[in-house]
């Protein structure tokens, strides 16, 4: 058996485990997602408020990286290398994101919530339509294979395995 010949060295280079996100940012911009969010969703009332995309895109990126809650966004917001390579200089922390969504939810009535959901549905339709057109596809197969996690919440539903679950 041969030994691998390598040398370990210290380095002062800055690294991030989220380097792939820097490829997603231009893709989201090219697809017009940032512009769509800022045009279609309500802006904060304050003149200092940032556009909706500044709060929603970090949530999307966190989910892509495996995040499951607002607190997982902190991993992105504290990563200065990620901020630098992605061009997003100010990734909000989880408390800012949480406040944004709670303010948005509390200020909206049922009609406005349905309107927002409808706009996000339109965004989803646009993304799928553009992707199908770009790939010259006329049909796709959706394999919705959810991952179930056992939970002990009173309002959880039972899955096909007869366990209370939440879909991840």
Backbone as a printed PyTorch tensor [residue, N CA C, xyz], in Angstrom:
tensor([[[  0.8420,  -1.1770,   0.0000],
         [  0.0000,   0.0000,   0.0000],
         [  0.8890,   1.2430,   0.0000]],

        [[  0.6180,   2.1630,  -0.9120],
         [  1.4510,   3.3600,  -1.0040],
         [  0.8890,   4.4750,  -0.1350]],

        [[  1.7730,   5.2870,   0.3650],
         [  1.3750,   6.4250,   1.1870],
         [  1.0790,   7.6200,   0.2870]],

        [[  0.1070,   8.4050,   0.7130],
         [ -0.1480,   9.6530,   0.0020],
         [  0.9060,  10.6590,   0.4180]],

        [[  1.4300,  11.3540,  -0.5450],
         [  2.4930,  12.2980,  -0.2790],
         [  1.9160,  13.7160,  -0.3110]],

        [[  1.6450,  14.2960,   0.8690],
         [  1.1330,  15.6520,   0.9320],
         [  1.7100,  16.3460,   2.1480]],

        [[  1.6080,  17.6740,   2.0900],
         [  2.1870,  18.4770,   3.1520],
         [  1.1140,  19.4130,   3.7020]],

        [[  0.9510,  19.4420,   4.9960],
         [  0.0070,  20.3440,   5.6280],
         [  0.6900,  21.6560,   5.9580]],

        [[ -0.0090,  22.7600,   5.6540],
         [  0.5290,  24.0820,   5.9680],
         [ -0.5740,  24.9620,   6.5340]],

        [[ -0.1790,  25.8530,   7.3980],
         [ -1.1180,  26.8640,   7.8890],
         [ -1.3320,  27.8990,   6.7940]],

        [[ -2.5270,  28.4730,   6.8120],
         [ -2.8310,  29.5060,   5.8390],
         [ -3.6790,  30.5750,   6.5050]],

        [[ -3.5130,  31.7860,   6.0770],
         [ -4.3430,  32.8850,   6.5530],
         [ -5.4690,  33.2040,   5.5650]],

        [[ -5.5990,  32.3710,   4.5430],
         [ -6.6630,  32.5750,   3.5680],
         [ -8.0170,  32.4220,   4.2430]],

        [[ -8.9410,  33.2660,   3.8530],
         [-10.3000,  33.1950,   4.3830],
         [-11.0820,  32.1860,   3.5450]],

        [[-11.8620,  31.3270,   4.2140],
         [-12.6550,  30.3200,   3.5010],
         [-14.0920,  30.3390,   4.0090]],

        [[-14.9750,  29.7260,   3.2330],
         [-16.3690,  29.6100,   3.6130],
         [-16.9070,  28.2670,   3.1390]],

        [[-17.7820,  27.6440,   3.9070],
         [-18.3930,  26.4010,   3.4310],
         [-19.5390,  26.6680,   2.4480]],

        [[-19.8700,  27.9530,   2.2380],
         [-20.9990,  28.3150,   1.3850],
         [-20.5620,  28.9500,   0.0690]],

        [[-19.4090,  28.5800,  -0.4300],
         [-18.8780,  29.1880,  -1.6530],
         [-19.7820,  29.0410,  -2.8590]],

        [[-20.5480,  27.9540,  -2.9190],
         [-21.4290,  27.7260,  -4.0610],
         [-22.5390,  28.7480,  -4.1860]],

        [[-22.8640,  29.4210,  -3.0800],
         [-23.9110,  30.4390,  -3.1320],
         [-23.5310,  31.5610,  -4.0830]],

        [[-22.2300,  31.8270,  -4.1970],
         [-21.8080,  32.9130,  -5.0840],
         [-22.2080,  32.6390,  -6.5310]],

        [[-22.4700,  31.3800,  -6.8700],
         [-22.9430,  31.0420,  -8.2120],
         [-24.4500,  31.2270,  -8.3340]],

        [[-25.1580,  31.1040,  -7.2170],
         [-26.6160,  31.2310,  -7.2420],
         [-27.0810,  32.6750,  -7.3550]],

        [[-26.3530,  33.6090,  -6.7700],
         [-26.7700,  35.0160,  -6.7680],
         [-26.9440,  35.5380,  -8.1990]],

        [[-25.9520,  35.3690,  -9.0760],
         [-26.1490,  35.8450, -10.4550],
         [-27.2900,  35.1100, -11.1600]],

        [[-27.4820,  33.8320, -10.8360],
         [-28.5800,  33.0720, -11.4380],
         [-29.9280,  33.6580, -11.0250]],

        [[-30.0870,  33.9420,  -9.7310],
         [-31.3300,  34.5490,  -9.2580],
         [-31.5620,  35.8990,  -9.9280]],

        [[-30.4860,  36.6790, -10.0880],
         [-30.6170,  37.9850, -10.7350],
         [-30.9530,  37.8330, -12.2210]],

        [[-30.3080,  36.8830, -12.8730],
         [-30.5760,  36.6630, -14.3040],
         [-32.0180,  36.2100, -14.5280]],

        [[-32.5380,  35.4350, -13.5850],
         [-33.9200,  34.9740, -13.6890],
         [-34.9180,  36.0670, -13.3080]],

        [[-34.4240,  37.1940, -12.8050],
         [-35.2930,  38.3110, -12.4640],
         [-36.0220,  38.1550, -11.1430]],

        [[-35.5310,  37.2640, -10.2900],
         [-36.2250,  36.9970,  -9.0310],
         [-36.1570,  38.1980,  -8.0940]],

        [[-34.9980,  38.8110,  -7.9910],
         [-34.8510,  39.9900,  -7.1180],
         [-35.7840,  41.1080,  -7.5950]],

        [[-35.7700,  41.3850,  -8.9000],
         [-36.6230,  42.4430,  -9.4430],
         [-38.1050,  42.1240,  -9.2330]],

        [[-38.4770,  40.8560,  -9.4370],
         [-39.8680,  40.4520,  -9.2500],
         [-40.3040,  40.6810,  -7.8050]],

        [[-39.4940,  40.2300,  -6.8550],
         [-39.8290,  40.3820,  -5.4400],
         [-39.9800,  41.8570,  -5.0700]],

        [[-39.0440,  42.6790,  -5.5500],
         [-39.0760,  44.0990,  -5.1970],
         [-40.2270,  44.8360,  -5.8740]],

        [[-40.6310,  44.3810,  -7.0310],
         [-41.7300,  45.0280,  -7.7500],
         [-43.0930,  44.5700,  -7.2310]],

        [[-43.2220,  43.2930,  -6.9500],
         [-44.5380,  42.7240,  -6.6440],
         [-44.9080,  42.7090,  -5.1720]],

        [[-43.9300,  42.6370,  -4.2740],
         [-44.2460,  42.5470,  -2.8480],
         [-44.1680,  43.9250,  -2.2030]],

        [[-44.9360,  44.0890,  -1.1390],
         [-44.9910,  45.3740,  -0.4450],
         [-43.6550,  45.6990,   0.1920]],

        [[-43.2780,  46.9790,   0.0850],
         [-42.0500,  47.4700,   0.7100],
         [-42.3660,  47.9070,   2.1290]],

        [[-41.3440,  47.9360,   2.9790],
         [-41.5790,  48.3910,   4.3500],
         [-42.0140,  49.8570,   4.3520]],

        [[-42.7190,  50.2590,   5.4030],
         [-43.2190,  51.6250,   5.4940],
         [-42.1240,  52.6510,   5.7060]],

        [[-41.0230,  52.2710,   6.3170],
         [-39.9480,  53.1970,   6.6390],
         [-39.1400,  53.5400,   5.3920]],

        [[-38.6360,  54.7860,   5.3440],
         [-37.7760,  55.1480,   4.2140],
         [-36.3910,  54.5230,   4.3570]],

        [[-36.0790,  54.0020,   5.5450],
         [-34.8100,  53.3080,   5.7520],
         [-34.9330,  51.8160,   5.4690]],

        [[-36.1800,  51.3750,   5.2780],
         [-36.4280,  49.9570,   5.0580],
         [-35.7980,  49.4630,   3.7730]],

        [[-35.3840,  48.2300,   3.8030],
         [-34.7690,  47.6290,   2.6250],
         [-35.8410,  46.9080,   1.8210]],

        [[-35.6040,  46.7080,   0.5370],
         [-36.6150,  46.0510,  -0.3010],
         [-36.8530,  44.6040,   0.1260]],

        [[-38.0100,  44.0390,  -0.2350],
         [-38.3480,  42.6730,   0.1720],
         [-37.2880,  41.6320,  -0.2100]],

        [[-36.6540,  41.8070,  -1.3500],
         [-35.6580,  40.8150,  -1.7860],
         [-34.4960,  40.7010,  -0.8080]],

        [[-34.1750,  41.7860,  -0.1100],
         [-33.0430,  41.7480,   0.8220],
         [-33.3270,  40.8440,   2.0130]],

        [[-34.5970,  40.5520,   2.2560],
         [-34.9720,  39.6430,   3.3470],
         [-35.3170,  38.2480,   2.8240]],

        [[-35.9470,  38.1830,   1.6660],
         [-36.4240,  36.9000,   1.1560],
         [-35.3120,  36.0850,   0.5080]],

        [[-34.4180,  36.7200,  -0.2300],
         [-33.3360,  35.9700,  -0.8960],
         [-32.4290,  35.2650,   0.1220]],

        [[-32.0420,  35.8990,   1.2360],
         [-31.2650,  35.1350,   2.2360],
         [-32.0110,  33.9160,   2.7730]],

        [[-33.3360,  34.0130,   2.9010],
         [-34.1150,  32.8550,   3.3470],
         [-34.0180,  31.7420,   2.3020]],

        [[-34.1490,  32.1080,   1.0250],
         [-34.0330,  31.1310,  -0.0590],
         [-32.6570,  30.4740,  -0.0290]],

        [[-31.6100,  31.2960,   0.1030],
         [-30.2410,  30.7600,   0.1120],
         [-30.0140,  29.8530,   1.3190]],

        [[-30.5400,  30.2480,   2.4610],
         [-30.4020,  29.4210,   3.6570],
         [-31.0710,  28.0690,   3.4560]],

        [[-32.2630,  28.0760,   2.8520],
         [-32.9730,  26.8200,   2.6110],
         [-32.1910,  25.9410,   1.6390]],

        [[-31.6060,  26.5370,   0.6180],
         [-30.8100,  25.7750,  -0.3440],
         [-29.6180,  25.1260,   0.3570]],

        [[-29.0700,  25.8210,   1.3680],
         [-27.9270,  25.2980,   2.1230],
         [-28.3490,  24.3490,   3.2390]],

        [[-29.6280,  24.0160,   3.3100],
         [-30.0890,  23.0630,   4.3010],
         [-30.6920,  23.6840,   5.5430]],

        [[-30.8370,  25.0050,   5.5610],
         [-31.4290,  25.6670,   6.7140],
         [-32.8820,  25.2720,   6.8930]],

        [[-33.2860,  25.1650,   8.1530],
         [-34.6660,  24.7710,   8.4580],
         [-35.4150,  25.8030,   9.2690]],

        [[-34.7220,  26.8290,   9.7380],
         [-35.3850,  27.8630,  10.5310],
         [-34.6670,  29.1920,  10.3010]],

        [[-35.3020,  30.2660,  10.7820],
         [-34.6850,  31.5800,  10.6270],
         [-33.3100,  31.6330,  11.2850]],

        [[-33.1230,  30.9120,  12.3790],
         [-31.8360,  30.9720,  13.0780],
         [-30.6890,  30.4470,  12.2100]],

        [[-30.9970,  29.5980,  11.2380],
         [-29.9490,  29.0910,  10.3490],
         [-29.3990,  30.1770,   9.4270]],

        [[-30.1240,  31.2660,   9.2620],
         [-29.6540,  32.3750,   8.4360],
         [-28.4360,  33.0230,   9.0770]],

        [[-28.3130,  32.9230,  10.3960],
         [-27.1640,  33.5140,  11.0790],
         [-25.8450,  32.9400,  10.5740]],

        [[-25.8530,  31.6820,  10.1710],
         [-24.6350,  31.0780,   9.6160],
         [-24.1920,  31.8440,   8.3820]],

        [[-25.1550,  32.3220,   7.6010],
         [-24.8280,  33.0930,   6.4000],
         [-24.4780,  34.5320,   6.7590]],

        [[-25.2430,  35.1290,   7.6770],
         [-25.0360,  36.5530,   7.9750],
         [-23.7000,  36.8120,   8.6730]],

        [[-23.1880,  35.8500,   9.4270],
         [-21.9110,  36.0310,  10.1180],
         [-20.7090,  35.6610,   9.2570]],

        [[-20.9500,  35.1390,   8.0630],
         [-19.8740,  34.6830,   7.1870],
         [-19.4220,  35.8330,   6.2910]],

        [[-18.3430,  36.5060,   6.6910],
         [-17.8530,  37.6760,   5.9550],
         [-17.2870,  37.3000,   4.5840]],

        [[-16.7290,  36.1100,   4.4630],
         [-16.2130,  35.6610,   3.1640],
         [-17.3840,  35.4990,   2.1850]],

        [[-18.4620,  34.9210,   2.6570],
         [-19.6490,  34.7690,   1.8190],
         [-20.1750,  36.1290,   1.3820]],

        [[-20.2570,  37.0770,   2.3090],
         [-20.7100,  38.4280,   1.9580],
         [-19.8410,  39.0120,   0.8560]],

        [[-18.5510,  38.8110,   0.9820],
         [-17.6170,  39.3630,   0.0010],
         [-17.7850,  38.7010,  -1.3750]],

        [[-17.7750,  37.3720,  -1.4300],
         [-17.8100,  36.7060,  -2.7370],
         [-19.1870,  36.7410,  -3.3870]],

        [[-20.2440,  36.8790,  -2.5790],
         [-21.5910,  36.8950,  -3.1510],
         [-22.0050,  38.2940,  -3.5820]],

        [[-21.3220,  39.3050,  -3.0600],
         [-21.6890,  40.6780,  -3.3730],
         [-22.8390,  41.1830,  -2.5140]],

        [[-23.3290,  40.3520,  -1.5900],
         [-24.3720,  40.7970,  -0.6660],
         [-23.6480,  41.3020,   0.5720]],

        [[-23.5580,  42.6070,   0.6920],
         [-22.7550,  43.1790,   1.7670],
         [-23.4140,  43.0760,   3.1350]],

        [[-24.7280,  43.0420,   3.1510],
         [-25.4150,  43.0550,   4.4340],
         [-26.4810,  41.9700,   4.4620]],

        [[-26.0680,  40.7390,   4.7860],
         [-27.0290,  39.6510,   4.9330],
         [-27.6470,  39.8230,   6.3130]],

        [[-28.9720,  40.0230,   6.3760],
         [-29.5960,  40.2630,   7.6860],
         [-29.4950,  39.0490,   8.5960]],

        [[-29.4890,  39.2970,   9.8990],
         [-29.4650,  38.1830,  10.8450],
         [-30.8780,  37.6500,  11.0560]],

        [[-30.9820,  36.5590,  11.7850],
         [-32.2700,  35.8820,  11.9550],
         [-33.3110,  36.7560,  12.6430]],

        [[-32.8970,  37.6060,  13.5740],
         [-33.8850,  38.4490,  14.2590],
         [-34.4770,  39.4730,  13.3010]],

        [[-33.6760,  40.0060,  12.3900],
         [-34.1960,  40.9540,  11.3840],
         [-35.1780,  40.2650,  10.4500]],

        [[-34.8210,  39.0570,  10.0220],
         [-35.7010,  38.2980,   9.1230],
         [-37.0070,  37.9780,   9.8380]],

        [[-36.9170,  37.5320,  11.0650],
         [-38.1000,  37.1810,  11.8390],
         [-39.0090,  38.3930,  12.0340]],

        [[-38.4080,  39.5490,  12.3590],
         [-39.1980,  40.7750,  12.5220],
         [-39.8790,  41.1570,  11.2090]],

        [[-39.1640,  41.0280,  10.0990],
         [-39.7440,  41.3690,   8.7950],
         [-40.9890,  40.5350,   8.5240]],

        [[-40.8760,  39.2240,   8.7180],
         [-42.0060,  38.3560,   8.4240],
         [-43.1410,  38.5390,   9.4300]],

        [[-42.8140,  38.7870,  10.7010],
         [-43.8910,  38.9800,  11.6810],
         [-44.5990,  40.3070,  11.4470]],

        [[-43.8710,  41.3710,  11.0800],
         [-44.5040,  42.6550,  10.7720],
         [-45.3660,  42.5190,   9.5310]],

        [[-44.8280,  41.8560,   8.5270],
         [-45.5680,  41.6750,   7.2880],
         [-46.8500,  40.9160,   7.5610]],

        [[-46.7510,  39.8560,   8.3470],
         [-47.9180,  39.0240,   8.6510],
         [-48.9440,  39.7940,   9.4730]],

        [[-48.4870,  40.5490,  10.4790],
         [-49.4330,  41.2350,  11.3450],
         [-50.0940,  42.4210,  10.6530]],

        [[-49.4260,  43.0330,   9.6760],
         [-49.9980,  44.1820,   8.9880],
         [-50.9470,  43.7680,   7.8730]],

        [[-50.8610,  42.5300,   7.4630],
         [-51.6630,  42.0960,   6.3350],
         [-52.9700,  41.4770,   6.7950]],

        [[-54.0130,  41.7740,   6.0670],
         [-55.2600,  41.0750,   6.3160],
         [-55.2980,  39.8370,   5.4150]],

        [[-56.3460,  39.0630,   5.5260],
         [-56.4330,  37.8040,   4.7750],
         [-56.3560,  38.0290,   3.2700]],

        [[-56.9760,  39.0870,   2.7780],
         [-56.9560,  39.3850,   1.3400],
         [-55.5260,  39.6720,   0.8840]],

        [[-54.7960,  40.4650,   1.6770],
         [-53.4220,  40.8020,   1.3190],
         [-52.5230,  39.5730,   1.3740]],

        [[-52.7380,  38.7010,   2.3500],
         [-51.9510,  37.4640,   2.4340],
         [-52.1860,  36.6170,   1.1910]],

        [[-53.4470,  36.4720,   0.8070],
         [-53.7620,  35.6950,  -0.3950],
         [-53.1540,  36.3280,  -1.6380]],

        [[-53.1200,  37.6490,  -1.6830],
         [-52.5190,  38.3630,  -2.8180],
         [-51.0110,  38.0890,  -2.8740]],

        [[-50.3620,  38.1180,  -1.7090],
         [-48.9190,  37.8460,  -1.6490],
         [-48.6250,  36.4080,  -2.0700]],

        [[-49.4160,  35.4700,  -1.5750],
         [-49.2310,  34.0660,  -1.9560],
         [-49.4330,  33.9050,  -3.4580]],

        [[-50.4180,  34.5870,  -3.9990],
         [-50.6740,  34.5310,  -5.4330],
         [-49.4840,  35.0750,  -6.2310]],

        [[-48.8890,  36.1650,  -5.7540],
         [-47.7250,  36.7560,  -6.4360],
         [-46.5350,  35.7950,  -6.3850]],

        [[-46.3330,  35.1390,  -5.2350],
         [-45.2470,  34.1650,  -5.1440],
         [-45.5230,  32.9610,  -6.0450]],

        [[-46.8060,  32.5890,  -6.1700],
         [-47.1780,  31.5320,  -7.1150],
         [-46.8590,  31.9460,  -8.5410]],

        [[-47.0940,  33.2100,  -8.8700],
         [-46.7530,  33.7260, -10.1990],
         [-45.2500,  33.6700, -10.4390]],

        [[-44.4780,  33.9730,  -9.3970],
         [-43.0210,  33.8900,  -9.5090],
         [-42.5990,  32.4500,  -9.7820]],

        [[-43.1830,  31.5060,  -9.0490],
         [-42.8750,  30.0970,  -9.2610],
         [-43.2190,  29.6820, -10.6980]],

        [[-44.3770,  30.1150, -11.1810],
         [-44.8010,  29.8100, -12.5590],
         [-43.7900,  30.3650, -13.5570]],

        [[-43.3520,  31.6050, -13.3390],
         [-42.3780,  32.2430, -14.2330],
         [-41.0700,  31.4540, -14.2590]],

        [[-40.5990,  31.0330, -13.0940],
         [-39.3330,  30.2910, -13.0090],
         [-39.4400,  28.9750, -13.7760]],

        [[-40.5240,  28.2400, -13.5400],
         [-40.7030,  26.9450, -14.2170],
         [-40.8560,  27.1490, -15.7150]],

        [[-41.6550,  28.1170, -16.1140],
         [-41.8760,  28.3910, -17.5450],
         [-40.5630,  28.7550, -18.2380]],

        [[-39.7830,  29.6450, -17.6140],
         [-38.4940,  30.0380, -18.1980],
         [-37.5370,  28.8540, -18.2960]],

        [[-37.5150,  28.0120, -17.2660],
         [-36.6260,  26.8460, -17.2760],
         [-37.0250,  25.8610, -18.3710]],

        [[-38.3220,  25.5980, -18.5070],
         [-38.7920,  24.6850, -19.5560],
         [-38.4710,  25.2330, -20.9410]],

        [[-38.6790,  26.5210, -21.1210],
         [-38.3950,  27.1510, -22.4190],
         [-36.9040,  27.0950, -22.7320]],

        [[-36.0850,  27.4080, -21.7330],
         [-34.6350,  27.4190, -21.9310],
         [-34.1100,  26.0280, -22.2850]],

        [[-34.6830,  24.9940, -21.6760],
         [-34.2360,  23.6280, -21.9140],
         [-34.9890,  22.9630, -23.0600]],

        [[-35.9160,  23.7100, -23.6860],
         [-36.7060,  23.1920, -24.8050],
         [-37.4640,  21.9250, -24.4060]],

        [[-38.0620,  21.9680, -23.2260],
         [-38.8440,  20.8420, -22.7200],
         [-40.3310,  21.1560, -22.8230]],

        [[-41.1150,  20.1190, -23.0390],
         [-42.5560,  20.3030, -23.1390],
         [-43.2960,  19.6450, -21.9770]],

        [[-42.6070,  18.7920, -21.2420],
         [-43.2110,  18.1740, -20.0750],
         [-42.1120,  17.8000, -19.0840]],

        [[-42.5050,  17.6640, -17.8350],
         [-41.5840,  17.2530, -16.7850],
         [-42.3140,  16.2840, -15.8680]],

        [[-41.5320,  15.5210, -15.1250],
         [-42.0950,  14.6310, -14.1160],
         [-41.7010,  15.1740, -12.7580]],

        [[-42.6750,  15.4020, -11.9200],
         [-42.4170,  15.8970, -10.5770],
         [-42.4430,  14.7250,  -9.6130]],

        [[-41.3100,  14.4760,  -8.9780],
         [-41.2060,  13.4000,  -7.9990],
         [-41.1620,  14.0570,  -6.6270]],

        [[-42.2830,  14.1080,  -5.9830],
         [-42.3660,  14.7720,  -4.6920],
         [-42.1620,  13.7440,  -3.5910]],

        [[-40.9020,  13.4640,  -3.3240],
         [-40.5290,  12.4660,  -2.3390],
         [-40.1240,  13.1780,  -1.0550]],

        [[-41.0930,  13.4550,  -0.2040],
         [-40.8410,  14.2000,   1.0190],
         [-40.0820,  13.3510,   2.0310]],

        [[-39.3190,  14.0120,   2.8410],
         [-38.6310,  13.3640,   3.9450],
         [-39.4310,  13.6650,   5.2090]],

        [[-39.7630,  12.6410,   5.9590],
         [-40.5510,  12.8080,   7.1670],
         [-39.6590,  12.7420,   8.3950]],

        [[-39.9540,  13.5850,   9.3570],
         [-39.2460,  13.5540,  10.6290],
         [-40.2800,  13.3680,  11.7300]],

        [[-40.0060,  12.4560,  12.6350],
         [-40.9270,  12.1870,  13.7380],
         [-40.9510,  13.3870,  14.6810]],

        [[-42.1610,  13.8110,  15.0520],
         [-42.3160,  14.9280,  15.9760],
         [-43.3460,  14.5590,  17.0380]],

        [[-43.4050,  15.3640,  18.0670],
         [-44.3260,  15.0960,  19.1700],
         [-45.3030,  16.2410,  19.3820]],

        [[-45.5310,  17.0260,  18.3440],
         [-46.4730,  18.1370,  18.4470],
         [-47.9000,  17.6120,  18.4200]],

        [[-48.7550,  18.2500,  19.1940],
         [-50.1410,  17.8260,  19.2730],
         [-50.8540,  17.9510,  17.9240]],

        [[-50.5410,  19.0000,  17.1460],
         [-51.2520,  19.2410,  15.9040],
         [-50.5820,  18.5920,  14.6780]],

        [[-49.5570,  17.7840,  14.8950],
         [-48.8860,  17.1150,  13.7760],
         [-49.8180,  16.0830,  13.1380]],

        [[-49.6290,  15.8450,  11.8630],
         [-50.4350,  14.8770,  11.1130],
         [-49.7450,  13.5080,  11.1590]],

        [[-50.5180,  12.4760,  10.8750],
         [-49.9480,  11.1410,  10.7850],
         [-49.5390,  10.8740,   9.3420]],

        [[-48.3690,  10.2600,   9.1550],
         [-47.9090,   9.9130,   7.8140],
         [-48.2950,   8.4660,   7.5010]],

        [[-47.9030,   8.0110,   6.3230],
         [-48.2430,   6.6530,   5.9010],
         [-47.5990,   5.5880,   6.7860]],

        [[-46.5940,   5.9630,   7.5680],
         [-45.9620,   5.0160,   8.4870],
         [-46.6390,   5.0420,   9.8530]],

        [[-47.7550,   5.7620,   9.9500],
         [-48.5450,   5.8760,  11.1610],
         [-47.7700,   6.5330,  12.3100]],

        [[-46.8910,   7.4770,  11.9610],
         [-46.1600,   8.2610,  12.9500],
         [-46.5690,   9.7130,  12.8010]],

        [[-46.6020,  10.4510,  13.9020],
         [-46.7990,  11.8910,  13.7830],
         [-45.5360,  12.4500,  13.1410]],

        [[-45.7190,  13.3600,  12.1910],
         [-44.5650,  13.8050,  11.4170],
         [-44.6780,  15.2690,  11.0140]],

        [[-43.5700,  15.7650,  10.5360],
         [-43.5190,  17.0280,   9.8220],
         [-42.7180,  16.7600,   8.5630]],

        [[-43.0740,  17.4180,   7.4900],
         [-42.3450,  17.2410,   6.2330],
         [-41.1460,  18.1620,   6.2170]],

        [[-39.9780,  17.6190,   5.9040],
         [-38.7480,  18.4300,   5.8350],
         [-38.4980,  18.8550,   4.4170]]])
